[in-house]
């Protein structure tokens, strides 16, 4: 019976009953658990980073640089919150520390309180670097810590670039300022060159003037002698004045000492007396005015009354025939009194008339007294203050007189020194005259030097750059970030799952073949019993698993492509290469199971582990220990992983052809070994009848 028919019969055996059919279905779908399920779990983790909780702490207090507010912490915080990297939570430093420790946050980023000050210090005298503080906890997740280092490195680079750009912009502005200042200096040098000629002319005038000054210094010495004598007299007189003011101050202080107790104790009574005096003076003036106005009229009325009373007395007493003895004496006395009153009124009227000038003088004095009494009454509450003020002024006068005396003495001393100094001035002017001649000669050299200075400054202006705003911004941009990474990814994998698919696909197919040989005999017993050829027996046990593997490949790739979105550069080539892979894996697993029996299943698992660790499916194999580098070229999965990378993401296909040849060689070699094992199995031994280990 031919091998394909034997294989078909082996598969047909699983169609007899529900449990065998379920086993076949399970085997077909098993690679999906290793391939599709694993890849699905981390298909594109970087796209989901915004779900990772990260603590963000901004303790930056800001700073001021060149009059501008710098808030580096607030700006970084805003940019991070606007980004889609991580799920940021603004918290306090203590909450961030506790959160990273207990796992609420995978990591934390802290902007210290002096971040802006350090960033702005580049323009000061003591520049410092700012530090972003990152706290991770590998006990939460090691990979997140690795990702954060990359992300925060970009954050640090962006912050450093901005700080450098600000610093360099100020440098380029300084270049422009230096250019303008040098240009002004060159213009000033030109003016200096012209001014030196004027200075040379002035040096001659200076020499002539010094000659005249020499003549005048003699007269100055004579005048200072006269001033010295006058200062001596001034010193003597001012000393006498100071002595006099000292005596006056002593007397005033004594009088003030006597008055102070009275003013302190009777100041209010003095005011009341002064007020009473003023009021009485006003009353007296009123009475004097009334007396002066009414005295003549009163005298006339008194005289008339006396005459009338005298007429009544004559009529009743002197001319009457029968005078009244009782009334006449009284009437006589009344007449006499009226005459006396009229005489007195006449004298008063005459006195007023004769003393009008004296009354006016008296009235003026009364007015003056009234005014002074009012002033005294009004000023009585402040008499003590005025007394103290007067004493203070006298003391100040005394102090000033002493200062004048002292100044006069100093003036005398100074003029004496000036008189002697005038002689030195006279000799000094002679030296100046000689120096003026030397100055005239030096100005020739200065003329040459000023011309050289002007030329050098003009050359410097041409060499110092003067950038406009646009050019300055362009240069600042380049120097702040002089080297950019021109990253170009050849045949870039769009996501994490696509990059790992070449590793997990062969893993799932190996596991699928391994499980398939747990329910399918690696060597067909019927073929062994009938004495079929060894190659036919090997193929009969290999083809059923290959058939199942091809179905596994179809199911796995369908799910990866249409469900997860795996895009393959060479889709047909990928499926065809995987068919070769399943043929190779099935042949190797068949031989291990056929040759070693129950122990072969353990060897199948061991070979899988060796291939996974040496295939370079995650990190380059060069990063692994030497043992894995040594076995890497001798295991088929190494070539499978490399070939699938080119078929899925693109690139030269040499690894595909090389891998195909290697897989074909492994397949033929494994089938040959299986055929050799089948020939040995056709001979029954006690070990086969009673195996030491069965699984």
C-alpha positions, 0 to 999 in steps of 0.5 A, a space after each residue: 500500500 502506498 504512503 499517501 493511502 496509508 496517511 489517508 487511512 491514518 487521518 480517516 481513523 479520526 473521523 470515527 466518533 466525536 472525540 477523535 474529530 474534536 481532537 483533530 480540530 483542537 490540534 488544528 486550532 492549537 497554533 492560534 493559542 501560541 501564534 494569534 493569541 500571543 501576538 494579539 496580547 501585545 500587537 501594538 503596545 506602544 499605541 496603548 501607552 496612554 493607558 499607563 498611569 504615570 505621576 507628574 509633579 511640577 514643583 518648579 517656582 519659575 524664574 526671571 532672566 533678562 526681565 522675562 518670566 521663565 516657567 520651564 516646569 509649567 511648559 513641560 507639564 503642558 506639553 506632556 498633558 497635551 501629548 498622547 504618551 502615558 496617562 499623566 496624573 498631576 499629583 504632589 511629590 509625596 503622593 507620587 512617591 507612594 504611588 510608584 511604591 505601591 504600584 498605582 503609578 508605574 513611574 513618576 516625573 518630577 520638575 524640581 523647584 529650581 528647574 527654571 532658575 537653572 535653565 535661565 542661569 545660562 545667561 548669568 555668571 554661574 550657569 547650572 544644568 537643570 535636572 528632570 527627576 524620574 523615579 521607576 520601580 522595576 518591581 511594577 514592570 521592567 519594560 515600562 521603565 525601559 520605555 520611559 527612559 526613551 520617552 524622557 530622553 526625548 523630553 530632556 533633549 527638547 528642554 535642553 534644545 530650547 534653553 540652548 536656543 534662548 542662550 545662543 539667541 542672546 549671544 547673536 544679539 550681543 554680536 550685533 551690539 558689539 558690531 554697532 559699538 565697534 562701528 561707533 568706536 571707529 567713528 570716534 577714532 576718526 573724530 579723535 584723529 581730527 581732534 589731535 590736530 586741534 590738540 597740537 595747536 592747543 598745546 602751543 596755546 597752553 605753553 604761552 598761557 603757562 608763561 603768563 601764569 608764571 608771571 601771575 603766580 608772584 602776584 598771587 603770593 603777594 595777595 595771599 600774604 595780605 589775605 593772611 593778615 586779614 584772616 588773622 584780624 578776622 580770627 581775633 574779632 570772631 573770637 571776641 564775638 564768640 565770647 560775647 555770645 557765650 556771655 549773652 547765652 549764659 544770661 539768657 539761660 539764667 533769666 529763662 531758668 527764673 521764668 520757667 517755674 512761673 510760666 509752668 505754674 501761673 501761665 493760665 492765671 497770667 492769661 486771665 489777668 491779661 484778658 481782664 486788663 484788656 476788657 477793663 481798658 476797653 471800658 475805660 476808653 468807652 467812659 473817656 469817650 462818653 465823658 469827652 462828648 457829654 461834658 459841655 452839655 452837662 455843664 450847660 444843663 447844670 448852670 441852667 438848673 442852678 439859675 432856675 433854682 435860684 429864681 425859684 428861691 428869690 420868688 418864694 423866699 426873697 421877693 415873697 411877702 410872707 416867705 415859708 420859714 420851713 421851705 426856704 432854708 432847704 431851698 437855699 441849700 438846694 440853690 447853693 448845691 446847684 451852683 456848686 454842681 454847675 461850677 464843677 460841671 463847668 470846671 470838668 467841661 473846661 478841663 476836657 476842653 483844655 486837655 483834648 490832646 492829653 486825652 487823645 494820647 491817653 486813648 492811644 496808650 489805652 489802645 496799645 495796652 488793650 492790644 498788648 493785653 489781648 496778645 498776652 492773653 492769646 499767647 499765654 498758652 505758648 509763652 513757655 514754648 516761645 521762651 524755649 525757642 528764644 533760648 534755643 536761638 540764642 544758643 544757636 547764635 552762640 554755637 554759630 559764633 564759635 563755629 565762625 571763630 573756629 572757621 576763621 582760625 582754620 581760614 587763617 591756617 589755610 591761607 598761611 599754607 596757601 601763601 607757602 603753596 603759592 611758591 610751590 605753584 610758581 615752581 610747578 607752573 615752570 615745570 608745566 611749561 616745560 611739560 607743555 613742550 614735551 606734550 607738543 612733541 608727543 602729539 606727533 606720535 599720537 597723530 600716527 597712533 590715532 590713524 592706526 587705531 581708526 584703521 584697525 577699528 574699521 577692519 574690526 567692524 567689517 569682521 564682526 558679524 551683524 545678523 538680522 532677526 531672520 538670520 539670527 533665528 536660523 543660526 540659533 536653530 542650527 547651533 541649538 541642535 547642530 546634529 539631527 538624527 536622520 532616521 530612515 527605517 528600511 522595511 519598517 514594521 508598522 507595530 510590535 506584533 508585526 515585528 514579533 510575528 516571525 518569532 511566534 509563527 514558527 513557535 506555534 507551528 512547532 507546538 502544533 506538530 509536537 501535539 499532533 504526534 501525541 495522537 498520531 503514531 510517528 511510524 504506521 503500525 500497519 505498515 510496520 506489520 506488513 513489512 513495507 519499505 522503510 521510506 514508505 513507513 516514514 512517509 506514511 507517518 509524516 504526511 498526516 501531520 504535514 496535512 494537519 500542519 498545512 491546515 494549521 498554517 491556513 487558519 493561523 495566517 487567516 486570523 493574523 491577516 484578517 483579524 489582527 491586521 498582519 500585512 505581508 510584503 510577500 503573502 504567497 511566499 510567506 504561506 509557501 515558505 511556512 508549508 516548507 517549515 511545517 514539512 521540516 518541523 514535522 520530519 524532525 519531531 517524527 524522527 525524535 518520537 520514532 527514534 527515542 519513543 517516550 523520551 523523544 517527546 521530552 527531546 522535542 520540547 528541549 529542542 524547541 527551547 534551544 531554538 527559541 533561545 538561540 533564534 534571535 527572535 527578540 534580541 539579536 543573538 549576538 547579545 546572548 551568551 556564547 553557547 546560544 551563539 554557537 548553536 544558532 547556525 545549527 538549528 532550523 528555527 534560526 533560518 525560519 525567523 530570518 526568512 519570515 522577517 524578509 517575507 513579511 516586512 520586505 528586503 532582499 530574499 537571499 535569507 529566504 532561499 538560504 532558509 529554504 535550502 536549510 529546511 529542505 536539508 533538515 527535512 530530507 535528513 530527518 526523513 532518512 533518519 526516520 526511515 532508518 529507525 523504521 527499518 530497525 523497528 521492523 525487528 521486534 525486541 524485548 525492549 519494544 515488547 516491554 519498554 522501560 518508559 511509556 507516555 
